[in-house]
Amino acid sequence: MITLQRRSWLAGMALALTAFTLPASAAEAPDAMVKRLSTEVLDLIKADPAIKAGNIDRIMAVVDEKIMPNVNFTRMTSSAVGRHWRQATPEQQQRLQAEFKALLVRTYSGALGEVRDQTLSFKPLRMQPTDTEVVVRSEVRGRGEPIQLDYRMEKSNDSWKIYDLNVLGLWLVETYRTQFAQEINAKGIDGLIESLAQRNKSGGGTAKTN
C-alpha cells in the first residue's frame, strides 16, 4: 500500500503543478484556473535556476508565498483534526494550523523541486452555475503510470480555493484525519501538536521519493 508520506509527496507535486499564483477572478471556472496555473508554474520552474538546483530555502519561500494563498488552510486543518477541532482552544487551533502548515510546506517544497516534465490531463467538469463546491478531476502524466488526482475546491468570495486532494483514490485530509485521531486518542491535542512540531524539527515532513 502506498504510504502516507509518499501520498503526501504526490499531493505536493499536484499543488506545485497547479496552485502557484494568486487566485483568479470569479469569472474563471475552477478547472480553467487549474489548467492555467499548471502552465504558469511549469514555465516558472524551468526558468528559475535556484528551484532547478534544489535550493530548499528558495523553494519553501515560493511555496509559502504562492501556493498557500490558493488553499483554504483553516478548513483543511479543521477537517484533518476532525471532531477534536471543536474541543481545541483557539490557541491550540492556531498551533495546529502552524505545525500542519509547516509539515505540508516541507512536503510541497520537496515535490516542487522534483517537477520536471509532468503534465496534467483533465476530465470534463461537472458543475452547475450556482455550485460553490466542485471536484476537478485530472491525471498527472510523466514517468510511469498516470497518477489519479482530484481537487476538492470551494468558492471563497471571488475566487476558488483547494481544500482537499484525492491521490490514487484516497483523499489526503481523510488520511491525515485517521493518523491525527490516533495521536489525539493516545496523547491528546497537545500531544498531536508536539508530535507535529518534532516531525518539523527533524525534517520529517520533507518528501522522499523512494
Backbone as CSV, one residue per row, in Angstrom:
resi,resn,N_x,N_y,N_z,CA_x,CA_y,CA_z,C_x,C_y,C_z
1,MET,0.849,-1.203,0.000,0.000,0.000,0.000,0.878,1.244,0.000
2,ILE,0.460,2.236,-0.730,1.219,3.474,-0.767,1.211,4.142,0.607
3,THR,2.372,4.647,1.062,2.485,5.222,2.381,1.903,6.627,2.422
4,LEU,1.586,7.097,3.656,1.084,8.456,3.815,2.114,9.457,3.332
5,GLN,3.404,9.206,3.628,4.454,10.132,3.206,4.520,10.229,1.693
6,ARG,4.462,9.058,1.014,4.500,9.047,-0.447,3.268,9.725,-1.024
7,ARG,2.089,9.460,-0.420,0.859,10.088,-0.897,0.926,11.598,-0.702
8,SER,1.498,12.034,0.421,1.629,13.460,0.671,2.555,14.101,-0.353
9,TRP,3.629,13.387,-0.722,4.538,13.906,-1.732,3.830,14.073,-3.059
10,LEU,3.016,13.095,-3.442,2.286,13.187,-4.697,1.303,14.350,-4.658
11,ALA,0.666,14.546,-3.505,-0.240,15.684,-3.380,0.526,16.989,-3.484
12,GLY,1.715,17.013,-2.902,2.547,18.198,-3.031,2.911,18.481,-4.466
13,MET,3.230,17.430,-5.212,3.506,17.586,-6.634,2.306,18.200,-7.342
14,ALA,1.126,17.761,-6.955,-0.088,18.272,-7.584,-0.249,19.766,-7.336
15,LEU,-0.076,20.171,-6.092,-0.211,21.591,-5.786,0.902,22.397,-6.443
16,ALA,2.083,21.821,-6.477,3.186,22.521,-7.119,2.903,22.768,-8.593
17,LEU,2.187,21.858,-9.218,1.880,21.996,-10.636,0.733,22.951,-10.900
18,THR,-0.080,23.254,-9.877,-1.313,23.957,-10.180,-1.548,25.243,-9.413
19,ALA,-1.088,25.367,-8.200,-1.535,26.470,-7.348,-0.425,27.463,-7.095
20,PHE,0.100,28.057,-8.135,1.335,28.800,-7.994,1.184,30.304,-7.976
21,THR,0.046,30.833,-8.394,-0.141,32.273,-8.389,-1.410,32.608,-7.629
22,LEU,-1.616,33.862,-7.374,-2.794,34.253,-6.618,-4.065,33.883,-7.366
23,PRO,-5.165,33.628,-6.628,-6.397,33.176,-7.273,-6.881,34.138,-8.346
24,ALA,-7.495,33.568,-9.353,-8.034,34.376,-10.447,-9.419,34.899,-10.075
25,SER,-10.035,35.630,-10.978,-11.339,36.203,-10.705,-12.410,35.128,-10.694
26,ALA,-13.570,35.472,-10.140,-14.659,34.512,-10.021,-15.170,34.075,-11.388
27,ALA,-14.910,34.882,-12.430,-15.396,34.534,-13.757,-14.688,33.312,-14.319
28,GLU,-13.534,32.980,-13.778,-12.769,31.842,-14.263,-13.244,30.567,-13.588
29,ALA,-13.601,29.578,-14.380,-14.066,28.305,-13.836,-12.928,27.611,-13.089
30,PRO,-13.243,26.786,-12.093,-12.186,26.151,-11.302,-11.255,25.270,-12.113
31,ASP,-11.782,24.517,-13.069,-10.899,23.678,-13.874,-10.026,24.515,-14.804
32,ALA,-10.591,25.629,-15.305,-9.801,26.530,-16.141,-8.675,27.162,-15.336
33,MET,-8.955,27.491,-14.075,-7.931,28.062,-13.213,-6.781,27.087,-13.021
34,VAL,-7.116,25.819,-12.741,-6.088,24.815,-12.516,-5.255,24.600,-13.776
35,LYS,-5.915,24.555,-14.929,-5.186,24.372,-16.184,-4.234,25.533,-16.436
36,ARG,-4.724,26.747,-16.242,-3.889,27.924,-16.492,-2.679,27.967,-15.562
37,LEU,-2.926,27.698,-14.297,-1.842,27.773,-13.330,-0.798,26.686,-13.540
38,SER,-1.236,25.528,-14.021,-0.272,24.455,-14.259,0.735,24.865,-15.327
39,THR,0.274,25.575,-16.347,1.174,26.056,-17.390,2.129,27.110,-16.846
40,GLU,1.588,28.019,-16.041,2.411,29.090,-15.491,3.508,28.546,-14.589
41,VAL,3.170,27.561,-13.738,4.162,27.066,-12.800,5.265,26.296,-13.509
42,LEU,4.910,25.518,-14.522,5.933,24.765,-15.240,6.908,25.712,-15.934
43,ASP,6.393,26.793,-16.518,7.269,27.765,-17.170,8.195,28.432,-16.154
44,LEU,7.667,28.737,-14.969,8.484,29.402,-13.959,9.571,28.474,-13.430
45,ILE,9.231,27.205,-13.195,10.211,26.248,-12.687,11.374,26.099,-13.664
46,LYS,11.046,26.012,-14.947,12.085,25.844,-15.952,13.010,27.060,-16.019
47,ALA,12.489,28.237,-15.642,13.266,29.468,-15.750,13.997,29.833,-14.465
48,ASP,13.710,29.147,-13.357,14.294,29.510,-12.062,15.446,28.563,-11.737
49,PRO,16.696,29.017,-11.867,17.841,28.122,-11.623,17.932,27.652,-10.179
50,ALA,17.465,28.478,-9.221,17.539,28.076,-7.815,16.612,26.897,-7.537
51,ILE,15.407,26.926,-8.117,14.473,25.818,-7.936,15.013,24.569,-8.601
52,LYS,15.542,24.699,-9.829,16.072,23.538,-10.535,17.271,22.942,-9.810
53,ALA,18.009,23.788,-9.087,19.171,23.310,-8.337,18.789,22.719,-6.997
54,GLY,17.508,22.814,-6.635,17.054,22.235,-5.380,17.303,23.095,-4.162
55,ASN,17.409,24.417,-4.344,17.615,25.332,-3.216,16.380,25.309,-2.327
56,ILE,16.482,24.642,-1.177,15.306,24.404,-0.345,14.732,25.696,0.214
57,ASP,15.591,26.670,0.551,15.092,27.936,1.091,14.267,28.673,0.048
58,ARG,14.754,28.678,-1.187,14.015,29.340,-2.273,12.700,28.617,-2.539
59,ILE,12.766,27.296,-2.566,11.562,26.512,-2.833,10.525,26.734,-1.742
60,MET,10.944,26.688,-0.475,9.995,26.852,0.626,9.397,28.251,0.631
61,ALA,10.185,29.257,0.294,9.666,30.628,0.242,8.602,30.763,-0.843
62,VAL,8.859,30.136,-1.990,7.902,30.197,-3.090,6.612,29.468,-2.724
63,VAL,6.753,28.292,-2.094,5.573,27.536,-1.685,4.715,28.348,-0.715
64,ASP,5.366,28.936,0.277,4.630,29.687,1.297,3.956,30.917,0.710
65,GLU,4.633,31.568,-0.218,4.107,32.810,-0.787,3.074,32.579,-1.868
66,LYS,3.296,31.587,-2.719,2.482,31.428,-3.910,1.431,30.334,-3.815
67,ILE,1.781,29.212,-3.178,0.846,28.087,-3.159,-0.197,28.231,-2.065
68,MET,0.254,28.536,-0.852,-0.674,28.539,0.273,-1.843,29.507,0.125
69,PRO,-1.703,30.666,-0.543,-2.873,31.533,-0.715,-4.004,30.900,-1.510
70,ASN,-3.718,29.822,-2.222,-4.737,29.151,-3.012,-5.383,27.981,-2.285
71,VAL,-5.065,27.829,-1.018,-5.590,26.731,-0.208,-6.381,27.304,0.957
72,ASN,-7.580,26.762,1.209,-8.326,27.119,2.419,-7.727,26.303,3.550
73,PHE,-6.707,26.868,4.173,-5.933,26.069,5.110,-6.651,25.845,6.435
74,THR,-7.466,26.792,6.843,-8.236,26.586,8.068,-9.179,25.408,7.904
75,ARG,-9.863,25.353,6.766,-10.775,24.230,6.527,-10.002,22.917,6.415
76,MET,-8.863,22.939,5.739,-8.069,21.719,5.587,-7.623,21.194,6.954
77,THR,-7.147,22.101,7.825,-6.672,21.675,9.142,-7.810,21.172,10.007
78,SER,-8.914,21.922,10.049,-10.034,21.506,10.895,-10.610,20.180,10.419
79,SER,-10.634,19.960,9.112,-11.138,18.694,8.587,-10.198,17.546,8.934
80,ALA,-8.886,17.810,8.898,-7.919,16.772,9.230,-7.974,16.412,10.715
81,VAL,-8.195,17.400,11.558,-8.296,17.143,13.002,-9.643,16.504,13.338
82,GLY,-10.667,16.789,12.527,-11.972,16.152,12.719,-12.742,16.690,13.906
83,ARG,-13.474,15.799,14.566,-14.353,16.218,15.666,-13.586,16.834,16.825
84,HIS,-12.303,16.550,16.914,-11.495,17.091,18.016,-11.227,18.587,17.840
85,TRP,-11.445,19.111,16.631,-11.172,20.529,16.382,-11.996,21.421,17.299
86,ARG,-13.249,21.068,17.499,-14.118,21.894,18.347,-13.705,21.849,19.811
87,GLN,-12.993,20.807,20.200,-12.532,20.681,21.581,-11.261,21.486,21.835
88,ALA,-10.591,21.862,20.766,-9.341,22.605,20.903,-9.607,24.061,21.244
89,THR,-8.746,24.635,22.069,-8.840,26.057,22.375,-8.382,26.858,21.156
90,PRO,-8.733,28.142,21.095,-8.248,28.969,19.971,-6.725,28.927,19.837
91,GLU,-6.019,28.914,20.957,-4.553,28.832,20.896,-4.096,27.504,20.300
92,GLN,-4.743,26.404,20.716,-4.391,25.102,20.165,-4.700,25.033,18.674
93,GLN,-5.817,25.623,18.259,-6.157,25.639,16.842,-5.098,26.384,16.034
94,GLN,-4.620,27.497,16.563,-3.582,28.258,15.875,-2.292,27.462,15.775
95,ARG,-1.948,26.769,16.855,-0.716,25.969,16.837,-0.844,24.778,15.891
96,LEU,-2.027,24.168,15.866,-2.254,23.054,14.937,-2.089,23.526,13.497
97,GLN,-2.671,24.667,13.176,-2.547,25.197,11.821,-1.095,25.495,11.473
98,ALA,-0.365,26.077,12.429,1.026,26.442,12.171,1.892,25.210,11.925
99,GLU,1.732,24.178,12.763,2.563,22.977,12.616,2.152,22.154,11.389
100,PHE,0.851,22.070,11.142,0.383,21.329,9.967,0.849,22.031,8.695
101,LYS,0.787,23.353,8.705,1.253,24.118,7.553,2.740,23.878,7.316
102,ALA,3.534,23.900,8.387,4.969,23.663,8.250,5.238,22.283,7.669
103,LEU,4.457,21.294,8.113,4.606,19.938,7.597,4.318,19.880,6.104
104,LEU,3.220,20.507,5.683,2.840,20.469,4.281,3.760,21.317,3.413
105,VAL,4.244,22.438,3.944,5.170,23.265,3.167,6.433,22.480,2.847
106,ARG,6.940,21.725,3.818,8.114,20.889,3.563,7.801,19.841,2.500
107,THR,6.634,19.224,2.625,6.234,18.211,1.647,6.126,18.813,0.255
108,TYR,5.433,19.962,0.150,5.231,20.591,-1.146,6.550,21.110,-1.717
109,SER,7.458,21.542,-0.828,8.755,22.011,-1.284,9.530,20.884,-1.952
110,GLY,9.507,19.719,-1.339,10.182,18.578,-1.935,9.587,18.215,-3.276
111,ALA,8.263,18.268,-3.375,7.597,17.948,-4.633,7.943,18.965,-5.710
112,LEU,7.953,20.233,-5.346,8.239,21.283,-6.325,9.633,21.113,-6.908
113,GLY,10.592,20.720,-6.063,11.945,20.513,-6.535,12.078,19.351,-7.498
114,GLU,11.075,18.452,-7.514,11.125,17.272,-8.381,10.349,17.444,-9.689
115,VAL,9.639,18.564,-9.837,8.858,18.777,-11.053,9.802,18.900,-12.247
116,ARG,9.544,18.121,-13.277,10.357,18.170,-14.483,9.458,18.262,-15.722
117,ASP,9.019,17.120,-16.221,8.252,17.101,-17.466,6.808,16.658,-17.256
118,GLN,6.310,16.729,-16.023,4.948,16.292,-15.751,3.928,17.226,-16.415
119,THR,2.826,16.633,-16.826,1.712,17.396,-17.381,0.422,16.913,-16.738
120,LEU,-0.632,17.708,-16.895,-1.934,17.364,-16.339,-2.943,17.152,-17.460
121,SER,-3.738,16.105,-17.332,-4.835,15.833,-18.255,-6.138,15.911,-17.470
122,PHE,-7.090,16.715,-17.933,-8.304,16.984,-17.173,-9.519,16.272,-17.761
123,LYS,-10.410,15.871,-16.853,-11.684,15.294,-17.253,-12.741,16.402,-17.272
124,PRO,-13.819,16.233,-18.032,-14.860,17.268,-18.086,-15.389,17.605,-16.690
125,LEU,-15.564,18.883,-16.429,-16.046,19.335,-15.126,-17.564,19.233,-15.050
126,ARG,-18.042,18.593,-13.999,-19.479,18.522,-13.744,-19.821,19.617,-12.740
127,MET,-20.493,20.646,-13.229,-20.728,21.817,-12.383,-21.957,22.571,-12.850
128,GLN,-22.779,22.979,-11.879,-23.909,23.849,-12.143,-23.503,25.301,-11.878
129,PRO,-24.115,26.267,-12.542,-23.725,27.676,-12.362,-23.786,28.153,-10.919
130,THR,-24.672,27.546,-10.103,-24.821,28.003,-8.720,-23.940,27.235,-7.740
131,ASP,-23.185,26.261,-8.214,-22.352,25.455,-7.318,-21.261,26.302,-6.670
132,THR,-21.037,26.072,-5.385,-19.943,26.724,-4.665,-18.874,25.729,-4.237
133,GLU,-19.114,24.449,-4.478,-18.108,23.422,-4.229,-18.108,22.452,-5.414
134,VAL,-16.926,22.118,-5.890,-16.807,21.224,-7.029,-15.615,20.295,-6.836
135,VAL,-15.584,19.249,-7.662,-14.420,18.363,-7.722,-13.851,18.448,-9.137
136,VAL,-12.603,18.870,-9.231,-11.896,18.905,-10.505,-11.068,17.631,-10.608
137,ARG,-11.322,16.850,-11.646,-10.677,15.543,-11.791,-9.609,15.603,-12.878
138,SER,-8.457,14.994,-12.560,-7.362,15.037,-13.522,-6.432,13.849,-13.325
139,GLU,-5.431,13.781,-14.186,-4.350,12.812,-14.066,-3.025,13.538,-14.268
140,VAL,-2.024,13.151,-13.481,-0.670,13.651,-13.675,0.065,12.643,-14.546
141,ARG,0.613,13.122,-15.642,1.297,12.232,-16.575,2.757,12.644,-16.703
142,GLY,3.606,11.659,-16.613,5.041,11.868,-16.739,5.690,10.513,-16.864
143,ARG,6.642,10.247,-16.008,7.254,8.930,-15.992,6.323,7.931,-15.308
144,GLY,6.260,6.733,-15.830,5.441,5.706,-15.205,3.969,5.862,-15.533
145,GLU,3.149,5.168,-14.726,1.711,5.187,-14.943,1.112,6.536,-14.548
146,PRO,0.009,6.946,-15.203,-0.663,8.185,-14.802,-1.130,8.114,-13.347
147,ILE,-1.098,9.248,-12.662,-1.496,9.325,-11.260,-2.842,10.027,-11.167
148,GLN,-3.847,9.339,-10.632,-5.161,9.954,-10.432,-5.029,11.107,-9.443
149,LEU,-5.630,12.229,-9.791,-5.547,13.408,-8.931,-6.829,14.218,-9.044
150,ASP,-7.559,14.320,-7.948,-8.791,15.102,-7.909,-8.658,16.205,-6.867
151,TYR,-9.248,17.357,-7.169,-9.197,18.509,-6.274,-10.598,18.823,-5.762
152,ARG,-10.767,18.892,-4.462,-11.987,19.482,-3.915,-11.741,20.978,-3.775
153,MET,-12.642,21.764,-4.388,-12.465,23.211,-4.402,-13.745,23.896,-3.951
154,GLU,-13.580,25.040,-3.322,-14.722,25.824,-2.872,-14.581,27.249,-3.363
155,LYS,-15.725,27.863,-3.593,-15.729,29.257,-3.987,-15.698,30.105,-2.729
156,SER,-14.648,30.908,-2.605,-14.464,31.757,-1.435,-14.394,33.200,-1.894
157,ASN,-15.435,33.975,-1.551,-15.543,35.349,-2.036,-15.513,35.343,-3.565
158,ASP,-14.465,35.894,-4.164,-14.411,35.988,-5.622,-13.409,35.034,-6.249
159,SER,-13.060,33.962,-5.548,-12.067,33.054,-6.100,-12.345,31.624,-5.652
160,TRP,-11.663,30.678,-6.286,-11.765,29.272,-5.924,-10.508,28.869,-5.160
161,LYS,-10.717,28.041,-4.118,-9.587,27.553,-3.334,-9.679,26.042,-3.137
162,ILE,-8.527,25.433,-3.025,-8.432,23.988,-2.807,-8.534,23.701,-1.312
163,TYR,-9.296,22.656,-0.943,-9.327,22.273,0.462,-9.107,20.776,0.678
164,ASP,-8.939,20.014,-0.390,-8.604,18.598,-0.239,-8.134,18.055,-1.579
165,LEU,-7.364,16.955,-1.524,-6.830,16.322,-2.723,-7.038,14.823,-2.645
166,ASN,-7.422,14.244,-3.764,-7.559,12.791,-3.874,-6.399,12.276,-4.709
167,VAL,-5.520,11.506,-4.088,-4.372,10.945,-4.783,-4.523,9.430,-4.827
168,LEU,-4.633,8.886,-6.041,-4.739,7.437,-6.228,-5.891,6.832,-5.433
169,GLY,-6.996,7.561,-5.352,-8.201,7.005,-4.757,-8.442,7.322,-3.301
170,LEU,-7.512,7.982,-2.627,-7.700,8.335,-1.224,-7.567,9.839,-1.041
171,TRP,-8.531,10.415,-0.295,-8.478,11.847,-0.011,-7.434,12.117,1.066
172,LEU,-6.596,13.124,0.815,-5.477,13.413,1.703,-5.935,13.781,3.112
173,VAL,-6.964,14.641,3.219,-7.434,15.070,4.537,-7.940,13.882,5.343
174,GLU,-8.674,12.985,4.700,-9.183,11.813,5.402,-8.037,10.939,5.898
175,THR,-6.991,10.820,5.097,-5.835,10.024,5.501,-5.159,10.630,6.721
176,TYR,-4.966,11.945,6.708,-4.387,12.612,7.868,-5.316,12.519,9.072
177,ARG,-6.637,12.581,8.838,-7.579,12.527,9.941,-7.427,11.229,10.738
178,THR,-7.235,10.135,10.037,-7.039,8.852,10.717,-5.784,8.883,11.574
179,GLN,-4.693,9.390,11.013,-3.431,9.471,11.754,-3.552,10.416,12.954
180,PHE,-4.159,11.590,12.728,-4.289,12.574,13.801,-5.187,12.057,14.923
181,ALA,-6.256,11.343,14.572,-7.156,10.799,15.589,-6.409,9.822,16.497
182,GLN,-5.548,9.019,15.918,-4.760,8.080,16.717,-3.850,8.826,17.677
183,GLU,-3.233,9.892,17.187,-2.351,10.702,18.035,-3.131,11.356,19.177
184,ILE,-4.306,11.922,18.845,-5.100,12.618,19.858,-5.641,11.631,20.894
185,ASN,-6.107,10.473,20.442,-6.631,9.475,21.384,-5.554,8.985,22.336
186,ALA,-4.315,8.950,21.866,-3.220,8.457,22.694,-2.626,9.542,23.581
187,LYS,-2.528,10.766,23.052,-1.769,11.800,23.785,-2.480,13.144,23.887
188,GLY,-3.716,13.234,23.376,-4.450,14.484,23.447,-4.041,15.458,22.351
189,ILE,-4.725,16.599,22.313,-4.463,17.601,21.290,-3.053,18.149,21.416
190,ASP,-2.614,18.410,22.651,-1.253,18.906,22.838,-0.229,17.872,22.385
191,GLY,-0.563,16.600,22.554,0.338,15.552,22.090,0.482,15.560,20.576
192,LEU,-0.628,15.799,19.863,-0.559,15.892,18.409,0.285,17.086,17.996
193,ILE,0.075,18.218,18.644,0.853,19.416,18.323,2.344,19.150,18.521
194,GLU,2.691,18.519,19.628,4.093,18.219,19.912,4.667,17.242,18.889
195,SER,3.864,16.254,18.499,4.323,15.283,17.507,4.614,15.959,16.174
196,LEU,3.716,16.856,15.745,3.931,17.588,14.502,5.166,18.486,14.606
197,ALA,5.326,19.130,15.755,6.482,20.010,15.954,7.790,19.225,15.864
198,GLN,7.809,18.042,16.460,9.015,17.224,16.407,9.323,16.770,14.988
199,ARG,8.289,16.407,14.252,8.494,15.991,12.865,9.050,17.145,12.033
200,ASN,8.559,18.352,12.294,9.049,19.506,11.548,10.492,19.832,11.923
201,LYS,10.837,19.716,13.203,12.200,19.992,13.623,13.193,19.001,13.043
202,SER,12.748,17.757,12.904,13.642,16.718,12.403,13.612,16.612,10.890
203,GLY,12.784,17.450,10.250,12.663,17.379,8.791,11.788,16.241,8.341
204,GLY,10.950,15.721,9.268,10.127,14.562,8.953,9.060,14.821,7.940
205,GLY,8.757,16.109,7.673,7.754,16.400,6.666,8.321,16.511,5.263
206,THR,9.658,16.447,5.171,10.271,16.572,3.859,9.975,15.342,3.023
207,ALA,9.595,15.562,1.798,9.180,14.453,0.951,10.340,13.570,0.567
208,LYS,10.079,12.300,0.483,11.023,11.325,-0.034,10.382,10.633,-1.220
209,THR,11.180,10.400,-2.219,10.615,9.813,-3.421,10.889,8.350,-3.554
210,ASN,11.540,7.751,-2.579,11.807,6.330,-2.678,11.115,5.575,-1.573
